[in-house]
Amino acid sequence: MNLPSIARLLALACLGLSVVSGAHAARLYGNSYVRVGVPDLAQAQDFFRQVLDCRLIGPDASNGVASILLSCDEDSVVELFRQDESAAASSQPLQFIVADVEHADGWLRRAGVAGVGSPHVLASGPLAGRTVIDFASPWGLPLRLLGRGSAGAGGAALATAGGN
């Protein structure tokens, strides 16, 4: 095998690894961008990276910045900014789409995320029939993981607003 062939194989292997690693990231439901106020930027950065598999695309929180950008899947961006703890928390959960809710349930539990509910099927509303898991961030932000397909649909694609 000559050098150009080896280089092509290495490039394909690297491309394959990047596609596989990105396949596990949670993706925002209904938006491609959301701005979230958090009391501790470094803690929030760690949570979004380690639990939701988002990757840092903006400045690192340890550099004393006021906000950071994270990419969650290919076209979902979360901006985290410092906000006083006394600011009113959202009652609506920040929703992310995942490929496999049952697998995500196990992942959350192994990651030590407190307050993880059991996977359940929504009975009403625009997402009726979708399997979901409700949980909260360490600072109390309500979060929800949505299955891609409806219950019993075997992973059928989830039609979402904004092309997600």
C-alpha positions in Angstrom: 0.0 0.0 0.0 1.4 3.4 -0.9 1.5 6.6 1.2 -1.5 8.3 -0.5 -3.7 5.2 0.1 -2.8 5.2 3.7 -3.5 8.9 4.0 -7.0 8.3 2.4 -7.7 5.5 4.8 -6.7 7.6 7.8 -8.9 10.5 6.6 -11.9 8.2 6.2 -11.3 6.7 9.7 -11.2 10.2 11.2 -14.4 11.2 9.4 -16.0 8.0 10.6 -15.1 8.7 14.2 -16.4 12.3 14.0 -19.7 11.1 12.6 -20.1 8.4 15.3 -19.2 10.8 18.2 -21.7 13.4 16.9 -24.5 10.8 16.6 -24.9 10.6 20.4 -25.4 14.3 21.1 -28.8 15.6 22.2 -30.4 18.0 19.8 -32.6 21.0 20.6 -36.3 20.5 19.9 -38.0 23.3 18.0 -35.1 25.7 17.9 -31.6 25.8 16.5 -30.5 28.3 19.2 -31.4 28.9 22.8 -30.0 31.2 25.4 -30.0 29.9 29.0 -29.2 31.8 32.2 -27.2 29.8 34.8 -25.8 30.7 38.2 -22.5 28.9 37.7 -21.1 29.0 34.1 -18.4 26.4 34.7 -20.8 24.0 36.3 -23.3 24.5 33.5 -20.6 24.0 30.8 -19.5 20.7 32.5 -23.1 19.5 32.7 -24.0 20.3 29.1 -20.7 18.7 27.9 -20.7 15.6 30.1 -24.4 14.8 30.3 -25.9 16.1 27.1 -22.7 15.5 24.9 -22.6 19.1 23.7 -19.2 20.4 22.6 -17.7 23.8 23.4 -17.5 26.2 20.4 -17.2 29.5 22.2 -14.8 30.7 25.0 -14.2 28.3 27.9 -16.0 29.3 31.1 -12.7 29.1 33.1 -11.5 32.2 31.3 -13.9 34.5 33.2 -16.2 35.2 30.3 -19.8 36.2 30.6 -21.2 33.6 28.2 -20.2 30.5 26.2 -21.5 28.7 23.2 -22.0 25.0 22.9 -23.0 22.9 19.9 -25.5 20.1 20.6 -25.6 18.0 17.5 -25.1 19.6 14.1 -27.5 22.5 14.1 -28.3 23.2 17.7 -26.5 25.9 19.6 -26.9 26.6 23.3 -25.6 29.9 24.7 -25.0 29.8 28.5 -24.7 33.1 30.3 -24.3 34.1 33.9 -27.6 35.0 35.7 -28.3 35.6 39.3 -29.8 32.6 41.1 -32.7 34.8 42.2 -33.8 35.2 38.6 -37.1 33.4 37.9 -36.5 29.9 36.5 -38.4 28.7 33.5 -41.2 26.4 34.2 -41.1 25.0 30.6 -38.4 22.4 30.2 -35.6 22.9 27.7 -36.3 20.0 25.3 -33.7 17.9 23.4 -34.3 15.1 20.9 -32.4 11.8 21.5 -32.3 8.7 19.4 -33.1 6.2 22.2 -34.9 7.4 25.4 -34.3 4.1 27.2 -30.6 4.3 26.6 -30.6 8.0 27.6 -32.4 7.0 30.9 -29.5 4.7 31.8 -26.9 7.2 30.7 -28.5 9.9 33.0 -28.6 7.5 36.0 -25.0 6.4 35.5 -24.0 10.1 35.2 -25.5 10.7 38.6 -28.1 13.1 37.4 -30.5 13.7 40.3 -34.3 13.8 39.8 -34.5 11.6 36.7 -38.1 10.5 36.2 -39.0 7.3 34.5 -39.4 7.2 30.7 -43.1 7.8 30.0 -45.3 8.5 27.0 -47.0 11.9 26.7 -50.7 11.4 26.6 -51.7 14.8 25.1 -50.5 17.9 23.4 -48.5 18.3 20.2 -46.0 15.7 21.3 -48.6 13.0 22.3 -47.3 9.5 21.8 -43.6 10.5 22.3 -41.5 8.8 24.9 -39.8 11.3 27.2 -37.6 11.6 30.3 -37.9 14.6 32.6 -35.0 15.7 34.8 -33.3 18.8 36.1 -29.8 20.3 35.9 -27.8 20.6 39.1 -29.0 24.2 39.4 -32.7 23.3 38.8 -33.2 24.0 35.1 -36.1 21.7 34.0 -34.9 19.5 31.0 -36.7 16.9 28.9 -35.3 14.3 26.5 -37.7 13.4 23.7 -37.6 10.2 21.7 -37.2 10.7 17.9 -40.4 8.8 17.1 -43.8 8.1 18.5 -44.5 5.3 20.8 -44.7 2.0 18.9 -43.4 3.7 15.7 -40.0 2.0 15.9 -38.0 5.2 15.7 -39.9 7.1 13.1 -38.6 10.5 12.4 -39.9 13.3 14.6 -41.3 16.2 12.7 -40.2 19.4 14.5 -40.5 23.1 14.0 -37.5 24.9 12.5 -36.2 21.9 10.6 -35.1 19.9 13.7 
